[in-house]
Amino acid sequence: MQTLERNGRTLAFHASSGRGPTVVFLGGFKSDMGGTKAVALEAWAKARGQAFLRLDYSGHGDSGGRFEDGCIGDWADDARAVIDHVAPGPVVLVGSSMGGWISLLLSRDLGARLAGLVTIAAAPDFTEDGFWDGFDDAQRRAMMTDGQVALPSEYGDPYIITRRLIEDGRSRLVLRTPLPLACPVRFLQGTADADVSTETALRLLSHAKGPDMRLTLVDGADHRFSTDDCLRLIERSVEEVLSRIAA
């Protein structure tokens, strides 16, 4: 494990050398770089000699800071800091769930350095369209007065959703403003995903504008998207993006 000090916090990452562009895996909400998809894609990259990076945002995994203190903007900045530190050249971003949103935010900042993009169950604008829109009146009042609400999670401890997370997310929405993606893009989505709907994937495909975008729907795949077949599809999608870049 390698580390980078940023704003008084330690950001943890694993980087492996190889030919560029560097493939960067961006994980989901309260996930970490030790997840099945990140580790499997790293093994695939090493086998083909491709430069690869996986990382933990602040408050996630092995990085410092408290999860409850973070927000979308912080985590996007963390990712950008590690990417700039490890891979100052072209990158292919692979964003899972919230990492899909973060990759779309980074696409605006990286400019020509973004050589390609693959998203897995991308969850753009989920703090607004998922959390806030799903809150009842009591939860919205609690958010404004207490500064947070707790939501049950099938993945472990309840999610603590803070007012800062909601308000920061509201300032970083990507489905309400133009979203140009000039590089090869592959969106992957499972039809049995209980956290991100197929409609969200279709909305993203319709909203984004670019010369080479495709959406693949996998019948019966859930939000984890971590079966052997799904992992192979992720690898093939990244390989296809890399081949389009080379061409």
C-alpha positions in Angstrom: 0.0 0.0 0.0 1.2 3.5 -0.8 0.1 6.8 0.7 -0.2 10.5 -0.1 -0.7 13.2 2.5 -3.4 15.7 1.6 -5.0 18.4 3.7 -3.8 16.7 6.9 -5.2 13.3 5.9 -3.5 10.2 4.5 -4.9 8.9 1.3 -4.1 5.2 0.6 -3.7 3.7 -2.8 -2.2 0.9 -4.8 -0.4 1.7 -8.0 1.2 -0.7 -10.4 3.5 0.3 -13.3 3.0 -0.5 -16.9 2.2 1.0 -20.2 -0.3 3.8 -20.5 -2.9 5.1 -20.3 -3.2 4.3 -16.6 -6.5 2.5 -15.8 -7.9 4.0 -12.6 -10.6 2.3 -10.5 -12.9 4.6 -8.5 -15.0 2.8 -5.9 -18.5 3.4 -4.6 -20.2 5.0 -1.6 -18.6 3.6 1.6 -16.7 1.1 -0.5 -12.9 0.6 -0.6 -10.1 -0.4 -2.9 -10.0 -3.9 -1.6 -13.3 -4.8 -3.3 -13.8 -7.7 -5.7 -14.0 -5.5 -8.9 -11.0 -3.4 -8.0 -8.7 -6.3 -7.2 -9.8 -8.4 -10.2 -9.3 -5.5 -12.6 -5.8 -4.9 -11.1 -4.9 -8.5 -11.7 -6.1 -8.2 -15.3 -4.1 -5.0 -15.8 -0.9 -6.5 -14.4 -1.3 -9.6 -16.6 -1.3 -7.4 -19.7 1.3 -4.9 -18.5 -1.1 -2.0 -18.2 -0.5 0.7 -15.6 -3.2 0.6 -12.9 -4.3 2.6 -9.9 -6.9 1.9 -7.2 -7.5 4.2 -4.2 -9.5 4.9 -1.1 -11.2 8.3 -0.7 -10.8 10.0 2.7 -13.0 8.3 5.3 -13.0 5.1 3.2 -10.9 1.9 3.6 -7.3 2.6 4.6 -7.4 6.3 4.1 -7.6 8.7 7.0 -10.5 10.9 8.1 -14.1 10.1 9.1 -16.6 9.0 6.5 -19.3 11.3 8.0 -17.1 14.4 7.4 -16.8 13.8 3.7 -18.9 14.7 0.6 -18.8 14.2 -3.1 -16.6 17.2 -3.8 -14.0 16.0 -1.2 -13.9 12.5 -2.6 -13.6 13.8 -6.2 -10.7 16.0 -5.0 -9.1 13.1 -3.3 -9.3 11.0 -6.4 -7.8 13.8 -8.5 -5.0 14.4 -6.1 -3.9 10.7 -6.2 -4.4 10.5 -10.0 -2.2 13.6 -10.5 0.4 12.2 -8.1 0.6 8.7 -9.7 -0.5 9.2 -13.3 0.0 12.8 -14.7 -0.6 11.5 -18.2 -3.6 10.0 -19.9 -6.0 7.9 -17.9 -8.9 5.6 -18.4 -11.4 5.9 -15.5 -13.4 3.0 -14.3 -16.1 4.3 -11.9 -18.4 2.0 -9.9 -21.6 3.4 -8.5 -20.7 6.7 -6.8 -17.3 6.3 -8.5 -19.2 6.7 -11.8 -20.5 10.1 -10.6 -17.0 11.0 -9.5 -15.5 9.9 -12.9 -18.1 12.1 -14.7 -17.0 15.1 -12.5 -13.3 14.4 -13.2 -14.1 14.2 -16.9 -14.7 17.9 -16.8 -11.4 18.7 -15.0 -9.1 16.3 -16.8 -9.9 17.4 -20.3 -7.7 15.7 -22.9 -6.0 13.6 -20.2 -9.2 11.5 -20.0 -8.6 8.9 -22.7 -11.5 6.7 -21.9 -14.3 5.9 -19.4 -16.1 2.8 -18.2 -18.8 3.0 -15.6 -20.4 0.2 -13.6 -23.9 0.9 -12.2 -23.1 4.6 -12.3 -25.0 6.7 -9.7 -24.8 10.3 -10.9 -26.7 12.8 -8.7 -27.7 10.1 -6.2 -27.6 12.4 -3.2 -30.4 14.5 -4.8 -32.4 11.9 -6.9 -31.9 9.1 -4.4 -31.5 10.3 -0.9 -33.2 13.7 -0.8 -36.1 12.8 -3.1 -36.6 9.7 -1.1 -36.8 11.4 2.3 -40.1 11.8 4.0 -41.0 15.1 5.7 -39.7 13.9 9.1 -36.3 13.0 7.6 -36.0 16.3 5.8 -36.8 18.1 9.0 -34.2 16.0 10.9 -31.7 16.8 8.2 -32.2 20.5 8.5 -32.3 20.5 12.4 -29.9 17.7 13.3 -27.6 17.9 10.3 -27.9 14.2 9.5 -30.2 11.1 9.2 -29.4 7.4 9.5 -30.5 5.1 6.7 -30.5 1.3 6.9 -28.0 -0.5 4.6 -28.0 -4.1 3.4 -24.2 -3.8 3.2 -23.6 -3.3 7.0 -23.9 -0.4 9.4 -26.5 2.3 8.7 -25.5 5.0 6.3 -25.1 8.4 8.1 -26.3 10.9 5.5 -25.3 14.5 6.4 -26.6 17.8 5.4 -23.2 18.7 4.0 -23.3 15.6 1.8 -26.7 16.6 0.4 -25.8 20.3 -0.1 -22.4 19.6 -1.7 -24.0 17.0 -4.0 -26.6 19.5 -5.1 -23.7 21.8 -6.3 -22.1 19.0 -8.3 -25.0 17.5 -10.3 -24.1 16.3 -13.8 -27.5 15.4 -15.3 -28.8 18.9 -15.2 -26.1 20.6 -17.3 -24.3 19.6 -20.5 -22.1 16.5 -20.1 -19.7 16.2 -23.1 -17.6 13.0 -23.2 -15.2 13.2 -26.1 -13.5 9.8 -25.4 -14.6 6.2 -25.8 -17.3 5.5 -23.2 -18.8 2.2 -22.0 -21.7 2.2 -19.5 -22.5 -1.1 -17.8 -25.7 -1.7 -15.8 -27.5 -4.7 -14.3 -31.3 -5.1 -14.7 -31.7 -6.5 -11.1 -29.8 -3.5 -9.5 -31.9 -2.4 -6.5 -29.7 0.7 -5.9 -29.4 2.2 -9.4 -32.2 1.7 -11.8 -32.0 0.9 -15.5 -33.8 4.2 -16.0 -30.8 6.0 -14.5 -28.5 4.3 -16.9 -30.7 5.2 -19.9 -31.0 8.8 -18.6 -27.2 9.0 -18.5 -26.8 7.6 -22.0 -29.3 10.1 -23.3 -28.0 13.1 -21.5 -24.2 12.7 -22.2 -22.9 13.7 -25.6 -20.0 12.0 -27.3 -18.8 10.3 -30.5 -18.4 6.7 -29.0 -20.8 5.8 -26.2 -22.5 2.5 -25.6 -24.7 1.1 -22.8 -24.6 -2.6 -22.0 -27.5 -4.0 -19.9 -26.9 -7.4 -18.1 -30.0 -9.3 -17.4 -30.3 -10.3 -13.7 -27.1 -8.6 -12.6 -27.3 -6.8 -9.2 -25.5 -3.7 -7.9 -22.4 -5.6 -6.9 -21.8 -6.6 -10.5 -19.2 -9.0 -9.2 -20.0 -12.4 -10.7 -17.4 -14.0 -12.9 -19.3 -13.1 -16.0 -19.7 -9.4 -14.8 -16.0 -9.2 -14.0 -15.1 -10.5 -17.4 -17.4 -8.0 -19.0 -15.7 -5.1 -17.1 -12.3 -6.4 -18.4 -13.6 -6.7 -22.0 -15.1 -3.2 -21.8 -11.8 -1.6 -20.6 -9.9 -3.6 -23.2 -12.3 -2.3 -25.9 -11.9 1.3 -24.7 -8.1 0.9 -24.8 -8.3 -0.6 -28.3 -10.4 2.3 -29.5 -7.8 4.7 -28.0 -5.0 2.9 -29.8 -6.9 3.0 -33.1 
